[in-house]
Amino acid sequence: MEFGRFGFACSRSLVAFALLLLSGAEFKAAGQQTPPSSSVATPELPAAEPMSQAAVGSVPATIAPANESSSQLRLGPGDLLELSIYNVPELATKARVGNSGDVYLPLIDYVHVGDLSVEEAQALIQKRLEDGGFVRNAHVTILVDESASQGVTILGEIGKPGIYPAIGDRRLYDMISAAGGFTASAGRKVSVVRLHSAAPITVNLPRNLADDLEDNIQILPGDTITVPRAPIIYVVGDVGRPAGLLVDNGSLTVLQALALAGGTNHTAKMGGIRIIRKGPTGMTETRVPLKKMLEAKAPDMNLQADDILFVPLSGVRSAAGTGLNAAISATAGLAILAAHP
């Protein structure tokens, strides 16, 4: 009996030991299996986007010009850049772009960033760091602390001439307003010179800017806006109010000028009125058929900048030279009036 109980206990122990070995084998096999592809992996930073081979070294010819878009600000001489590299704080630095468009950076020496956008400069520096074996998967960030090359220069007959920042979408009217508006002697034929364009853009602005927004063109970084002085046309002699007429729209006729000067006096010599104009060969005189113009038998004559409309006094006999000198002398000290024909 005792032997039978012992044998039964030994059998139970052997079965339990076999089950334990079988469970251990299954656990080991499960541990050696490859985890499914849907399992969560440790995130890795994406590699920096590759820069085209043309971007290494000199500025590629395919880069869009600086005036393509106001959002594509271009780096230039004098700009102060703040450069940082993700997870490499010891390489963070500030550097100013030199006159040649180069900026000195640790490890990679001088890099030409002139005329590049911020994004293009970041990609170029990333490639230089990776190609030199200094930083793997470099992520470069550039902040422009001071932009000396992105300002807009406003010159001429403006309230406060100077250099103004062009950040965001700026229009011509915005820049004129920021510079204090037009002076009393400002003309309305404004020119805009682009940084990478030889020919200026000429805009004829209305007297009231709110009347016409068609000429409110976009202003880009590096533009130069010039507001000229309005042309002056002088009316002297036997008229009601001899004056210099400041023509802000640049256009005035003989009849308009006489009307703005108070008309001719009854003692004026109507047949002796003439236009004195300075040409390439000197001063010239052109007779004005005023009577025929008033009778609509002759077209009204256009005047040009610096013309002198001379109305002589009736009964005064003088040589042409004397009349010419007298007309020119009479322009000195005249009151300058704004003409709005």
C-alpha positions in Angstrom: 0.0 0.0 0.0 2.8 2.4 0.9 4.6 1.6 -2.3 1.5 2.3 -4.4 1.0 5.7 -2.8 4.6 6.6 -3.4 4.3 5.5 -7.1 1.2 7.7 -7.6 3.0 10.7 -6.0 6.0 10.3 -8.3 3.7 10.1 -11.3 2.0 13.4 -10.4 5.4 15.1 -9.9 6.6 13.9 -13.3 3.5 15.3 -15.0 3.8 18.7 -13.4 7.5 18.9 -14.3 6.7 18.0 -18.0 4.0 20.7 -18.1 6.5 23.3 -16.7 9.1 22.4 -19.4 6.4 22.7 -22.1 5.3 26.2 -20.9 8.9 27.4 -20.8 9.6 26.3 -24.4 6.5 28.1 -25.6 7.4 31.3 -23.7 11.0 31.2 -25.2 9.6 30.7 -28.7 7.2 33.6 -28.3 10.1 35.9 -27.1 12.1 35.1 -30.3 9.4 36.1 -32.7 9.7 39.5 -34.6 7.3 42.1 -33.2 4.5 43.1 -35.6 5.1 46.2 -37.8 2.2 48.0 -36.1 4.1 48.3 -32.8 5.2 51.8 -31.7 8.8 52.6 -32.5 11.0 55.3 -31.0 10.5 58.4 -33.2 13.5 59.7 -35.1 14.1 63.2 -36.5 13.6 63.3 -40.3 16.8 63.8 -42.4 17.3 67.3 -43.7 16.0 67.7 -47.2 18.7 67.4 -49.9 20.0 70.6 -51.5 20.6 70.6 -55.2 24.2 70.3 -56.3 24.0 73.8 -57.9 23.4 75.3 -54.5 26.8 74.3 -53.2 29.3 77.1 -53.6 28.1 80.0 -55.6 24.5 81.2 -55.8 22.6 79.1 -58.4 21.3 80.8 -61.4 17.9 79.2 -61.0 17.1 81.1 -57.8 14.2 83.4 -58.3 15.0 87.1 -58.3 14.5 89.1 -55.1 11.5 91.0 -56.5 9.5 87.9 -57.2 7.5 88.1 -54.0 7.4 90.3 -51.0 7.3 87.1 -48.8 10.6 85.9 -50.2 12.9 88.2 -48.3 16.5 88.0 -49.5 19.5 88.2 -47.2 22.0 90.9 -48.0 25.1 92.8 -46.7 24.6 94.2 -43.2 21.9 91.7 -42.1 22.4 90.3 -38.6 21.6 86.6 -38.5 21.0 84.4 -35.4 21.7 80.8 -36.2 20.8 77.7 -34.2 21.1 74.0 -34.8 18.6 71.6 -33.2 20.1 69.6 -30.3 23.6 71.2 -30.8 23.5 74.4 -28.7 27.2 74.9 -28.7 27.0 75.8 -32.4 24.5 78.6 -31.9 25.9 81.9 -33.0 25.1 85.4 -34.3 26.9 86.7 -37.4 26.5 89.7 -39.7 26.5 89.3 -43.5 29.6 91.0 -45.0 29.6 93.4 -48.0 30.4 90.4 -50.3 27.3 88.5 -49.1 29.4 86.0 -47.0 28.8 85.1 -43.4 31.4 83.4 -41.2 30.1 80.4 -39.2 31.9 77.9 -36.8 33.3 74.8 -38.4 32.2 75.5 -42.0 34.1 78.8 -42.5 32.5 81.4 -44.8 29.2 80.7 -46.5 27.8 82.9 -49.3 24.2 83.7 -48.3 23.8 87.0 -50.3 20.6 87.1 -52.3 19.4 83.8 -50.8 16.1 83.5 -49.0 16.1 82.4 -45.3 15.0 78.9 -46.4 17.7 78.6 -49.0 20.4 79.7 -46.6 19.2 77.2 -44.0 19.4 74.3 -46.5 22.8 75.4 -47.7 24.2 75.5 -44.2 22.7 72.2 -43.3 24.4 70.6 -46.3 27.7 72.1 -45.5 27.5 70.7 -41.9 26.5 67.3 -43.1 29.0 67.1 -46.0 31.8 68.1 -43.6 30.8 65.3 -41.1 30.2 67.8 -38.3 26.4 67.2 -37.7 24.2 64.4 -38.9 20.7 65.2 -39.9 21.3 68.9 -39.2 18.3 71.1 -38.6 19.3 74.7 -39.0 17.1 77.7 -38.0 18.0 81.3 -39.1 16.4 84.3 -37.5 17.0 87.8 -39.0 17.6 90.0 -36.0 18.5 93.1 -38.1 17.7 93.5 -41.7 19.8 96.2 -43.3 19.0 95.2 -46.9 15.2 94.8 -46.7 14.3 98.4 -46.2 12.6 100.7 -48.6 14.2 104.1 -49.4 11.9 107.0 -49.9 13.4 110.2 -51.4 12.3 113.6 -52.7 9.2 115.7 -51.8 8.0 113.6 -48.9 7.4 114.6 -45.3 10.1 112.4 -43.7 12.5 110.9 -46.3 14.5 107.9 -45.2 14.7 104.1 -45.0 11.6 102.3 -43.8 11.1 98.6 -43.1 9.2 96.5 -45.7 7.8 93.6 -43.7 4.8 91.8 -45.0 2.6 93.0 -47.8 3.4 96.7 -48.3 1.9 98.9 -50.9 3.0 102.3 -52.4 0.3 104.3 -50.5 1.3 102.6 -47.2 5.0 103.6 -47.6 4.0 107.2 -48.6 1.8 107.5 -45.6 4.5 106.0 -43.3 7.0 108.7 -44.6 4.7 111.6 -43.7 2.9 112.0 -47.0 3.6 114.4 -49.8 4.9 117.9 -49.3 3.1 120.9 -50.8 5.5 121.0 -53.8 5.4 117.3 -54.6 4.6 116.0 -58.0 2.5 113.0 -58.7 4.7 111.2 -61.2 6.4 108.8 -58.7 9.1 106.4 -59.8 10.0 103.1 -58.1 13.3 101.5 -58.8 13.5 97.7 -58.1 16.7 96.2 -56.6 17.3 93.9 -59.6 15.7 95.9 -62.4 17.3 98.5 -64.6 14.2 100.3 -65.7 12.2 102.2 -63.1 8.4 101.9 -62.7 6.7 105.2 -63.2 3.3 105.7 -61.5 1.0 108.7 -62.1 -0.8 109.1 -58.8 -4.1 111.0 -58.4 -4.3 114.1 -56.1 -6.5 112.2 -53.8 -5.0 108.7 -53.4 -8.4 107.2 -52.2 -9.9 108.0 -55.7 -7.8 105.4 -57.5 -6.3 102.3 -56.0 -5.1 100.9 -59.4 -1.7 102.5 -59.0 -1.2 101.3 -55.4 1.5 98.9 -56.5 3.2 96.4 -54.3 6.5 97.6 -52.7 9.3 95.0 -52.3 12.3 95.0 -50.1 15.2 97.0 -51.5 12.9 99.3 -53.6 13.7 103.0 -53.9 10.7 105.4 -54.2 11.4 108.9 -55.5 8.8 111.6 -55.3 9.9 114.5 -57.6 9.2 118.2 -57.2 6.2 119.3 -59.3 7.1 121.3 -62.4 6.7 125.1 -62.2 5.4 127.2 -65.0 5.8 131.0 -64.7 3.3 133.5 -65.9 4.7 137.0 -65.9 4.0 140.4 -67.4 0.6 142.2 -67.7 -1.6 139.7 -65.9 -3.7 139.9 -62.8 -1.5 137.8 -60.5 2.0 137.0 -61.8 3.1 133.8 -60.2 4.9 130.5 -60.6 2.3 127.7 -61.0 3.2 124.5 -59.3 1.6 121.8 -61.5 1.4 118.6 -59.5 0.0 116.6 -62.3 2.6 117.9 -64.8 0.1 119.2 -67.4 -1.0 122.8 -68.0 -2.1 124.7 -71.1 -1.8 128.4 -72.0 -5.4 129.2 -71.3 -5.4 127.4 -68.0 -2.2 129.2 -66.9 -3.7 132.6 -67.8 -6.9 131.8 -65.9 -4.9 130.7 -62.8 -2.9 134.0 -63.0 -6.0 136.1 -63.0 -6.2 136.6 -66.7 -4.7 139.4 -68.9 -5.1 143.0 -68.0 -6.9 145.4 -70.4 -3.5 147.0 -71.1 -1.9 143.7 -72.2 -0.6 143.4 -75.8 -2.6 140.3 -76.9 -0.7 139.8 -80.1 2.7 139.8 -78.3 2.2 136.9 -75.9 4.9 134.3 -76.2 6.3 131.2 -74.5 9.9 131.4 -73.5 11.4 127.9 -73.2 14.9 126.6 -72.4 16.1 124.1 -75.0 19.3 122.3 -75.7 20.6 125.2 -77.8 19.5 127.9 -75.4 16.4 130.0 -74.8 13.7 130.1 -77.5 10.5 132.1 -78.0 7.2 130.8 -79.4 4.4 133.2 -80.4 1.0 132.5 -78.8 -2.0 133.3 -81.0 -4.2 134.1 -78.0 -7.0 135.8 -79.9 -7.5 132.8 -82.2 -7.3 130.4 -79.3 -10.1 132.4 -77.5 -12.2 132.2 -80.6 -11.5 128.4 -80.9 -9.7 129.0 -84.2 -6.4 127.7 -82.9 -5.8 124.8 -80.5 -4.8 125.5 -76.9 -1.0 125.1 -76.5 0.6 122.8 -73.8 3.2 124.2 -71.5 6.2 122.4 -70.2 8.1 122.5 -66.9 10.0 125.7 -66.4 8.2 127.5 -69.3 7.7 131.3 -69.0 4.5 132.6 -70.4 5.2 136.3 -71.0 2.4 138.8 -71.5 3.9 142.2 -72.6 2.3 145.6 -71.9 0.6 147.2 -74.8 2.4 150.3 -76.3 5.8 149.3 -75.0 8.3 148.9 -77.8 11.3 146.8 -77.0 13.7 144.5 -78.8 13.2 140.8 -78.5 16.3 140.4 -76.4 15.1 143.1 -73.9 11.7 141.4 -73.6 13.3 138.0 -73.1 15.6 139.3 -70.3 12.8 141.2 -68.7 10.6 138.0 -68.6 13.4 135.9 -67.1 14.2 138.6 -64.5 10.5 138.8 -63.6 10.4 135.1 -62.5 12.7 135.9 -59.6 10.8 136.3 -56.3 7.4 135.3 -57.7 5.0 133.6 -55.4 4.7 129.9 -56.0 1.1 128.8 -56.2 -0.3 125.3 -56.5 -2.1 124.8 -59.7 -5.0 122.3 -59.9 -6.4 122.7 -63.4 
